[in-house]
Amino acid sequence: MFNSIINRSSNLAVDDLKIRLIGNKDAELITAYYQKNRAYLQPWEPLREEHFYMLEGWEKRLIQLTELQKHHLAYYFIIFKAGSEEICGVVNFSNLVKHPFHACHVGYSLAEHSQGLGIMRRAVAATVQWIFEEHNFHRVMAGYMPRNDRSAKVLSSLGFEKEGYAKDYLLINGAWEDHILTSKINPNWKVL
């Protein structure tokens, strides 16, 4: 499918992609990503306050995100194409719960100019492998709106199985949206 390299420092390389955990020094890069893709991502995301699109807002948010990552409560990966310092997408893991659930949620977004290149499929595959191998999670869950064909294809191609249909599941772009619920189980999970 693709070649991936994963190491314990949370720097992943997949074919021509670099994927790494976000850090405090990334405020300008992540601000630029969301500013540039604001209109494109709007139909798929919650309504955002204006500070979400400002450097000062991301500087504050990154303090929180790096603390959550340090304490293994969330992970926020940023994606780069080889040779570029521009973020082309993000993959995040939230709602991390260990014993007895050993599960979390994955979410993601991809820049408009990076659509159709298999980037999200490769990035989600690599980061899910990382969460399974490095943190021994048993289940990763993902939901998508029924009209989001691209997300459905990404998850299906990676072995996420449909588990249900949730009415009015998330408040997206100011409206309650139904979601198809999926998950992927770690075939190598062990009791530690």
N, C-alpha and C positions, 0 to 999 in steps of 0.2 A: 504494500500500500504506500508507505513512505518510510524514509529513514529518520529515526529520531535519536537524539542523544540527550540524556537527562543526567544531571548531577545533583548532588545534595545541596549545592549553593542556590538552587532554584533558578538557575540559568538553563534554559532549554534551547536546543537547536533542532529544527525540523526542516530538512531540505534547505530551502533558501530563507527560512524564517528564524528570527531570534525572538524568544519569549522569555520574559523575566518578571519577577515581582516588582511592583511599583515601589518607589522610594521617595523620600522628601525632595530630592533634587529634580524630580520629574514634573513639578508643578507647571512649568511653561509648556512642556510637551503635551500633557494631558488636557490642559486648558485649550490649546490649539486644536487638538483632536475633536473635542466637543463643540467648540465654536464652529469649526469647518463643517461638521456633520450635523449641526443642530436641526436643520429642517429635515434632513434625510431620516434621522433617527426618531424624530418627534412622534410619528404614528405608532411606534413600538415601545415607547418608554413612558414612565410617569411624567406628569408635568413637573418641570424644574423651575425653581426660583432663580431669579437673575444671577445671584451670586454663584450658582453652579457653573456658569459660563465665564466667570472672572478669575483672574490669577489669584487674588486674595482669598477667594472662596476655596480654591484647590489647595493653596498653601495650608489652610486650616484643616481641610478634609484629609490631606495626606498625613498630617500629624496623627489623626485618629486611625487612619488605615494602617500606618506602619505599626502603631501600638497593637491593633487587632492582629496583625500578622505575627508580631513578636510573641504574642500570647496564644497563637494558634486558634484564633477565633474567627478569622476570615483570611482570604487570600485574593489579591487583585493583581492579575497578570496583564502586562502590556505586550503588544505584538509589533514587531518591526520586520519589514522586508530587508533582505541582505543589502548592505550598502546604503541604507537609509536611516536617518535619525528621526523620522516622522512616524508617530504611532499610527498604525493602520487598523488596530482593533484591540479589544479588551476581553478577557475572560475572568470572571470572578466566582469565587466559592463563598457562600454565606450560610448562615444558620447551621454551623458546624456543631454537631452533637455527637459525643462519644457514647459510652456505655449507657444503656444497652442498645441504643439506636445505631451508632456508628455510621451516620449518614450526613449528607449536606446537600445544598442546592447549587447548581451551576447556572450562571447567566452570562451573556456575551453580547457584543455588538461589533460591527465591522464597518469601516469607512465606505462611503458610497463608491469611491474610485477603486476599491479593492474587491468588489463583488465579483463572483463568478470564477475565481482563481483557485478555489479549494483551500483558501487560507483558514477559514473558520473550522472546517472539518479537521484539518491537521492540528490546529492550535487546541481545539477542545480535546481531541484524542490524546495529545501529549500531556495536557494539564490534568486530565482525568487519570491517565496512567500515573502521573506524579502523585496525585492525591491518594491513589490506591497504594502505590509502592512506598512512598515516603511517610504517609500518615495512617496507613492501614484502615482506610474507610471501607465499609462494606457496600454502601449504596450511594450513588450520586443521582439526584433527581433534577429534572428539568421540565419546565412547562412552556408551551408556546400557544399563541392564538391560532385557531383553526385556519385562518386565512394566510398565515405565515408559511407558505410552501417551502421557502428556503431553509428556515429553521427545522421544519419537519424532515426535510431531506438530510440535513446535517446529522440530526439525532438518530434517525433511522440507519444511516450508513455506518454509524459508530456502535450500533447494537443496543441503543436505548429502546426499551420496549414500552408500548402504551399500557398505562395502568388505569386510566380513568379520564373522565371529562368533568371539569369543575365549572359550574355556572358562576358568573360574576366573580371571578377568582382574584383578579388584580385590577387596581385603578390605573389604567393606562391612558395617557393623553386626555385626562379628564373624564373618562367613561369607564364603567365596569366592563371588563372583557372576560369572556369565557376562555378557558385554557384546556388544552389536551395535556394530561400529566404523563410523564415518562420517567423511567429510571434505568440505570445500568448497574448491575451487580458485579462486585469484584470477585472473579472466580478463584483468586488466590488468597482470600481473606483468611487470617489466622487469629486465634486467641493469643494475645501476648501476655 
